[in-house]
Amino acid sequence: MGKEQILSERTKYCLMALLHNLWQFRVRAFPEEKEKHENLAWQWLRKYYDEALLRTFFQPESDKNLRHLNVHAIFLEAIRCVGSVSHEDVNNDALDAELRLLNPFSRVRNPQELDPSTFPDATYLPLPVIQDGVLKFGWHVPAKDKIGNKTEDYRKLWSSFEDELEHLKNRDLIMNVDAVLHLLDKYTSCIPSSGTIGVIGRADQEKIVDISLFDNARTTAAIMLCLLDYYSEKYGEDFNNKPLDSEIISDENQVKDIEKPFLLVGGDISGVQRFIYTITSKGALKSLKGRSFFLELLLEHTVDQLLEKLELFRCNVVFTGGGHFYLICPNTKKARSGIEDVAGDINDFLRKNFAASLELFICYEPFSKAELKNVSPIWRRLSEKLEAVKKRPWEKYLDHFFSAPEEPHPDCYTAKCDVCGREDVPLMSLKEGVIEEVKVCKGCKEQFLLGEKLHKASRSRGKPVIYRWDSEVSVYDLQIGNSFYKISGDYSDDVGSSASVVYHLNEWDLNAFRHNKSRPLLAGIYIPPDENITDLETMVDKSYGMERLGVLRMDVDYLGRIFSRSVPENERNFSLMATLSYRLSLFFKYHLNGILSGRDNYPPKTVLFPRSASSCPHRLVSIVYSGGDDLFLIGHWLDVLEAALDVQKAFRDFTANPFITLSGGFVFGYSHDPVYRLAELAGRAEGEAKSGRKNGQEDTRKSIAITENHVFPWKSPKGGDVEALQQIISYLSPFMKPGSSGRSMSLVEGGLSMGFLYRLLDLMRRWRNLNKWIHPKLAYLFGRTRVSEDLKGHLKNLQDYVFSTKIGNGEHVEVGLMLCIMMIRRRSDEP
């Protein structure tokens, strides 16, 4: 059997494993059909796939090919490993069609405690809504009711699903695993799989389905491919010529660690933060985005290389993002050798092109079928391996680093790359005719131009794509290893026909997939749609209020504990852990774009201060990076601060679990400040938020630090939280109005004076810093203040609040005053 034939066969096997449980979808949509599940699956799938393939999975007894019979045995074993059920195990009446899928985050206990009673209230994922016969993928949050899925809703969903599958067939994409996987994600990720039951940690110990059809299918397919490779290598020619069902389907292997057919493969890119932030202030916005997106592409490129080398598919990807990836692979000699080869190729490329500032570490950990039921120890062992190898950077390249230094390139006798500092390569202008004075190397220039093109593509009204070629072409934007990439605002057959792969950025409409290697790529790429906003300076200039930058770093609290011990030990199965990882990644890679742009159905934007009608209606924010469990935003200070509140509220709604929280650090800066310095300050502020030390508390986290000095919990029964900060701004707002310039605010005539605001701010700072009793001075200040008749009520409200017990130590009042003053301060372009 030739290589192409083997790959074609594996593709078919993977597709059947992905589609094997769709009969559950069909039965829910058409309960009146009383056909056996096997017949339902057979009749429906034969419209799209050949019968010879279907017989391998649905009528193996009619196939005399011993290899096919062994493949069928592996398929059944994969179903058993996932904890799923086959069509033979369930009748129509056993499926409760109205039952919704349990929100997988409902299975996560309070990571700060081990008491099982600390489970959150259970929530459920309703079916997505079909509008005009089309499912528009978007914001989808859990509901409290566990009953509510209607047959009619399932029918609409099924009809739309078939329409898009028909498109794949008409486009000759029906064998494109990535496209089919994306389609299943879109339509079946909220449909309960009848096979996997979770236990809700309440008194009644209610059991309910918590794994979706999508997660069940992709996990089954991934495990089946691993078992196929493992047993093929183990039994050699016997696999094709001898029935091995008794060896493959072994009860003993399900309970004991007799053999380890799987590898959990982990990748970690080292040097990410230094690589992103060490840039010149000239063209910083595009360079930041370009370098961040380059790392996303590097990660995707590496994962693709591994999958192609091991002849696996995207269903084997557990997680990518934040400079990390995890795959499930077969424990075979070929796989282990392939992993080493890919790691070597990538690191050769990184050493030569980035002067060893980036290194990719890849490790793997073998595990058994029995360990699929509790995968936390596997992750822990793999993490320990990664941490150990990261302590020996470039271990295999020591001869190169200990050799005599190379002579600088002639361009670098008196200069070096203004971004990365390299001296061994030619230098060129960052952008000819625009930023001539900044001299950079080829790699840094490519990343700047990548950021520029990404901005342009994200602002276009088309459907952005990235082409990949595996041999050099004349039109590429960026090279990674032996692949060449080009970003475009829309797909074109003229360019794409010669491409090896076409990535569709954040695209859920399968009608946009036209290339036989089309596949989705989710990424945080939000940028204000105004084409005049080209850099950090214009982002600040177009702003409302004081001209300052804001920088935000934010991530999930206690993520390690969530995965290692917050799910009950007997329920840490592979499917659930993969589902939790995927949903976190979906939030930070995809939904963040919708939150920042204020798309339909996403939570409404926070407005701390109302803008004038002439101000920019869009968030003046750019995503530097967002993936894994963290994000970095930069932009105008007010938009970044409001965006932080938006992200926290959306994340709270998305998980519907009060124990899964975010913490963030926010700092102010100038557009000419070094980005690495702002990133460092935001990181320190984030550290303060996670420590909780400013409030004299223990490690509470779930807070935001506004600069290192002010840490506010998102919500606290003791007050002094973010809601209190918003409340004091609302007390001060009646004394402010849009200024005449339309670019800032001014004080209302007959209201409070700037002197009052500064004196009140000074008293609050003294209270916090010196812990002095200031009430007599506060009383004196308010007693001497006079406002017009229509504002007296507002002044009394402010006074009552300041003298109430709600004020706590007054820290939120201090920050609220500071923000108000920043809105009133005269801008440099105002008369």
Secondary structure, 3 states (H helix, E strand, C coil): CCHHHHHHHHHHHHHHHHHCCCHHHHHHHCCCCCCCHHHHHHHHHCCCCCHHHHHHHHCHHHCCCHHHHHHHHHHHHHHHHHCCCCCCCCCHHHCCCCECEECHHHHCCCCCCCCHHHCCCCCEECCCCEECCEECCCCCCCECCCECCCHHHHHHHHHHHHHHHHHHHHCCCCCCHHHHHHHHHHHHCCCECCCCEEECCCCCCCEEECCEHHHHHHHHHHHHHHHHHHHHHHHCCHHHHCCCHHHHCCHHHHHCCCCCCEEEEEEEEECHHHHHHCCCCCCHHHHHHHHHHHHHHHHHHHHHHHHHHHCCCHHHEEEEECCEEEEEEECCHHHHHHHHHHHHHHHHHHHHHHCCCCEEEEEEEEECCHHHHCCHHHHHHHHHHHHHHHCCCCHHHHHHHCCCCCCCCHHHCCCCCCCCCCCCCCCEEEECCCEEEEEECHHHHHHHHHHHHHHHHHHCCCCCEEEEECCCCCCCCEEECCEEEEEECCCCHHHHCCCCEEEEECCCCHHHCCCCCEEEECCCCCCCCCCCCCCHHHHHHCCCCCCCEEEEEEEECCHHHHHHCCCCHHHCCHHHHHHHHHHHHHHHHHHHHHHHHCCCCCCCCCCCCCCCCCCCCCCCEEEEEEECCEEEEEEEHHHHHHHHHHHHHHHHHHHCCCCCCEEEEEEEECCCCCHHHHHHHHHHHHHHHHHCHHHCCCCCCCEEEECCCEEEECCCCCCCCHHHHHHHHHHHHHHEEECCCCCCEEECCCCCCHHHHHHHHHHHHHHHHHCCCCHHHHHHHHHHCCCCHHHHHHHHHHHHHHCCHHHCCCHHHHHHHHHHHHHHCCCCCCC
